[in-house]
Amino acid sequence: MIATSLDTLAQLDVLAQQTQLGTEGIRGWILDNLLPLLLLTVAILLLWLGGGKGDNAGVMRRVGGVVVALAIIGLAVTNAGVDIGTFIAGLFSTGG
């Protein structure tokens, strides 16, 4: 019994070394499936909450918040935050 368990662990160790594990699969699934579904939900809620009542100013305030949130998501997804941070730091530092 113990020999079988050790053999199974050895096989799992070899399998783990051969397999490249990462988060690309879940990241791709979120970007391809979850993010568009959330955007659709937000759009429907914005139309439902403010569009029917004629509160156009309230809807536009909410849309502004959604645009800011989308910009933050875009920075996180494209890894452009590092470049923007380097640029902003370069504005305040004295390079030489």
Contacts in CASP RR format, 6 or more apart in sequence:
PFRMAT RR
TARGET T0000
AUTHOR 0000-0000-0000
METHOD contacts of the structure
MODEL  1
MIATSLDTLAQLDVLAQQTQLGTEGIRGWILDNLLPLLLLTVAILLLWLG
GGKGDNAGVMRRVGGVVVALAIIGLAVTNAGVDIGTFIAGLFSTGG
31 77 0 8 1.000
35 73 0 8 1.000
39 70 0 8 1.000
42 66 0 8 1.000
46 59 0 8 1.000
46 62 0 8 1.000
46 63 0 8 1.000
46 66 0 8 1.000
47 59 0 8 1.000
49 59 0 8 1.000
49 62 0 8 1.000
50 56 0 8 1.000
50 58 0 8 1.000
50 59 0 8 1.000
51 59 0 8 1.000
74 80 0 8 1.000
75 81 0 8 1.000
75 84 0 8 1.000
END
